[in-house]
Amino acid sequence: MSEFFQLEEADGIRMPWNVIPGTREDALSCVVPVSAIYTPLKPIDKMTVVPYSPLRCRMCRSILNPFSSVDYNSKIWQCTFCFQRNQFPQHYSSISENNLPPELFPQYTTMEYISAAETGPVAPPVFMFVVDTCMIEEEIDYLKSALAQTAELLPDNSLVGFITFGTYVQVHELGFGLLPKSYVFKGTKEVNKEQILDQMCFFSGKQKPAMGVIAGTRDGLSSESISRFLVPASECEFVLNSVIEGLQKDPWHIPADQRASRCTGAALSVAASLLGVCVPGSGARIMAFIGGPSTEGPGSIVSKSLSEPIRSHKDLDKDSAPLYDKAVKFYDQIAKQLVHQGHVLDLFACAVDQVGVAEMKVAIEKTGGIVVLAESFGHSVFKDSLLRIFQSANNDLGLSFNGILEINCSKDVKIQGIIGPCTSLEKKSPLSADTVIGQGNTSAWKMCGLDKKTSLCFVYDISRKVGPDSIAQQTSNQLYFQYVTYYQHHEGQMRLRVTTISRQWSSGSASVQELVDGFDQEAAAAVVARLVSFKMETEADFDPIRWLDRALIRLCTKFGDYQKETPSSFSLSPRLSIFPQFMFNLRRSQFIQVFNNSPDETAYFRMMLERENVGNTVAMIQPSLISYSFQSEPMPVLLDVTAIAPDKILLLDSYFTVVIFHGMTIAQWRNAGYQDQEGHEVFAKLLKDPHVEADAIIKERFPVPRLVVCDQHGSQARFLLAKLNPSVTYNSDNAAASGGDVIFTDDVSFDVFMDHLQRSASTRAAGSTASTNLPSRLLVWSLDNATGVTSRDVVLDADTGVSVRLYLPKLQGKPSTKLPVLVFFHGGAFLVGSADDAAYHSYVNALAAAAGVLAVSVDYRLAPEHPLPAAYDDSWAALQWAASAQDGWIAEHGDLSRLFLAGDSAGANIVHDMLMRASSNDGQPRVEGAILLHPWFSGTTAVDGEPPAASKVTGMLWSCACPAAPLRSAAPTTPG
């Protein structure tokens, strides 16, 4: 694939199909659409920048490029796209084959133009800081420290504004340095430009115009009135640092059973309107620092009452999040206002809980903003990412503003739309396709904010309907694409970048082989990932797994080499052989599997997916894995559990997280301190090398990824195990290598996936009605060879996801033997854990074997998404289900006269609640006995001997599990 990397290095473009299907029918049969991922501002070595305006076609407005036909004698050039003949202007009179202007050099397919006469004076960037103060003092101190460092890095000519918010919104007057001065707005309602003008005294002592839009100095505002709120960084350093240093927690009282009153929407409304009044059309960014959910005014995502949980994915799916649609609509209006003004919304969300990223996504994406998601303002992910924005170095972001992107294509190619951080300008043209994907119905888009890595996915439509043989009769089988980006460079001046590329139509009987030879697997995976992410958000009842499976089977059916009805004969060209692996990992990725993520996390992952280039997107889909050992140099290895060995170190790069994983032996040697002893320099270097590589990855990436250093069998090893192909699991026939590892999952391995794919592709080609779904989980009986216990999962409620895992030990003697029934409830403070956890699965499996019981392990819903009493209600439903003997195993092998309950920690608390409920239900179901393992009970005061610190931690956990009873005075954790 090196040729595709070279194309990207030259022009910033990767296309799945580098030979374009010759007809519309061919394009549709290729499954992956004709598309391109383009990075408009990608740094290109030795790119030419010329100090004059480009030469445009007088018919279609495309720009002179190396593919244009030139008649040097008559000084005429022919447009590549519309074939219009254009006369060169007078200053091109000396043009000849030996005296070419830069835009006609074959190697300059991408170049930039700067024309001082057209661009005007250099405009300073504007930064409006919007800071949340509804946080604990520790978080505010972290944020103050980060903002103080940022203030030192601001460009001297940049204009700075500062807004804080909590219950109310305060706009600080940085231009008034004698004493702190601010304007206060209620947080309960949206603020428009008229209110800003009236309440912030922009026309103090002057007559306000009676009519017309008032915005900026050109409409009558004095520069003095604007400079009260937007001040050059070099002139407000003392005042800005004083405001930052004076930041305090919002003083308004918060009742114990309520959330803080946080008016995020009102604050962003004030910021957008203030910038619209002061600097419309200038490059400006609203940088919002938010530490919790909005509970007040427009854009609220949850009520103040702690008894109401913040919406989950299931709430959104069931349309039971009453504030979601209203908040999205509000932020969509904010997005339209910011796009009209040419301004950007950036979000820095740092909290353990959700803050509303899912609702704000529309405003961030449409304005081209950046987003950073972290657990705390003290976390390195936030601090280092914020500094990266303003630091000048080789890896600086190169923040640019006010971009407008236009496209030109050859005849028979139309544009369906763009998936990425931009907004359609609704410029309907003959290039616009009837089908719309993403931002469509246009040939021009607004990009209020863009940087060196911002990438857009263009989806095309082939409209040509002639046969492939007739294409060969054309005078040329080349087609062309031209991308024109007009933007405000990070140095302030306006520039125009032009990228023109050429591709070839497929033709004749060899068209399939031509298509295969030009197939870029990585670009195809990136495009498919964006498409499925977009469809999941816009299409109701969309089944992403089914869609991906059908697409992959169709692609393999068309391009695979096989004999019909003979799966073993199936093979793929090396040009396509990795693509199924990409799809296998995409199906397991956080973009598709949202069960363990909040809506905010999913929105964040998808925003990053839709703005990154092909290389970074592939890292998100299929992380890279490098192995370090004494036996060899660092080398890439398969993303498989078999890569784990006790004497190796693994480095995983999954884009959002970088993991350094020490094998068991390596960890023991490290803990023994061998690396610090003389004679063990090689071991010290082995430990150091992965960190050097991880540092290099972190330095070039934005947002800064999380670094996890873990050991085999350690708790944080899950960051690696979750990404590996589960070729060796607890229920597979394959045995782990000595010192290796197994994965406790029911997910199928890649080998099983490929086996089903080969069978499906070959039988589909034969006209079979075989299923077009590939397996994701093995929902079949699982036998543990070591204990003889068979286990399987049963879903009790498809709506809530409540399920149980049944364990049937090996029956000794008669098959009709009846066994005691044990219903087990896992622990985890009601916040974590599941019946599927490796530790609990192993424990209950061993317990069933040793005690000779039929075990029922309950997988109940967890807080904070589902606060108590959800776990109690789910457990009660599971207990009643087990006692009713609806399941065949329980009916045939269970003795319900010997029904026992057991649980540990929070699970033991549930056992207590089940006994109380059964007692109140006339003793039904009848429970023979109960086992409470180190139960988690608590009260309003510490138990004798309980350390105060432990009581405090318990209180914090309880406030998350049951917000409605934060003091635990009436909490069901207290028995008796």
Summary of the structure (lengths in Angstrom):
residues: 976
radius of gyration: 31.4
end to end distance: 68.7
largest distance: 104.0
contacts: 3251
relative contact order: 0.08
helix: 33%
strand: 23%
